Amino acid sequence: MKDPKTNRSIVLLGLKAQRRLCLTGTPLQNSLGDLHNLIRFLRIEPWTNNSIWKQCVEVPVQRCDPCGILTLQTIMKGISMRRLKTTVLDLPEKVESVINLELKAPWDQLYKKNHEQFSIQFGKNRATGNGWNSAEFFGDLVDLRQLCNHPALVMDDPGTKYSWTESSKIVNLVQDLKVFLRSGINGRAVIFSEFKRFLEM
């Protein structure tokens, strides 16, 4: 239902029902347009009205207006339910350890350059009050995160072969796994990542 102009969206929006429910695994911050289409399907008034949505939510959020962001958060709090890991998995209490790693050369310089460009672009837009595309913002932010994981995740050069040793994270992870395996602990190590390609490495 991303595009309200597609036949699928038109048919779904026209359905007659006493109760409505949306189930989505897509992060809602991808696009305010995506979210608005879901709200239109749920028929949450007055937010189905395009002019009200743009005036009170879309435009203010794009301009980083705190009032617009608060309005959006209030709407989502009233209509959404989140499924947490604790509701579907029987996991022990989480213990977090923060490990600071240095990016390997030359990727440290590439990250620094990309981070500066990101800060200048979106910082300038925020300071001047100009709106910015949320999808572009989060896309660039994900690129920075992926570069921290491994350069192959963001480099557009299919012919180049990369080694897992070029990733400081993977090198540190392998070392930790070796220590775990040598410890003799009767347990299992589970590795999570948002990025499928990173796990494939």
Residue pairs with C-beta under 8 A, 6 or more apart in sequence:
1 8
1 9
1 12
1 34
1 37
1 38
1 41
2 9
2 31
2 33
2 34
2 37
3 9
3 37
4 10
4 13
4 33
4 37
4 40
9 37
12 41
13 37
13 40
13 41
20 41
20 42
20 43
22 38
22 41
22 42
24 38
26 34
27 138
28 34
28 35
28 76
29 134
29 138
30 134
30 135
30 138
31 134
31 135
32 57
32 58
32 61
32 62
32 72
32 134
36 47
36 50
36 53
36 57
36 58
39 47
39 48
39 53
39 75
39 79
40 48
42 79
44 75
44 79
46 52
47 53
47 57
47 75
56 68
56 71
57 68
57 71
57 72
57 75
58 68
59 68
59 131
60 67
60 68
60 69
60 71
61 68
61 69
61 72
61 134
62 131
62 132
62 133
62 134
63 129
63 130
63 131
64 126
64 132
85 91
99 172
101 168
101 169
101 172
102 108
102 168
103 111
103 147
103 148
103 168
104 166
104 167
104 168
107 147
107 151
107 166
110 147
110 151
111 144
111 147
111 148
114 143
114 144
114 147
115 144
118 140
118 141
118 144
121 132
121 140
122 132
122 137
122 140
124 130
125 131
125 132
126 132
143 154
146 153
146 154
146 195
146 198
147 153
147 154
148 169
149 167
149 169
149 193
149 195
149 198
150 162
150 164
150 166
150 167
150 169
150 170
150 198
150 201
151 162
151 166
151 167
152 160
152 162
152 166
152 197
152 201
153 195
153 197
153 198
155 162
164 170
164 171
164 174
164 201
165 171
167 201
170 201
173 191
177 189
180 189
191 199
193 199
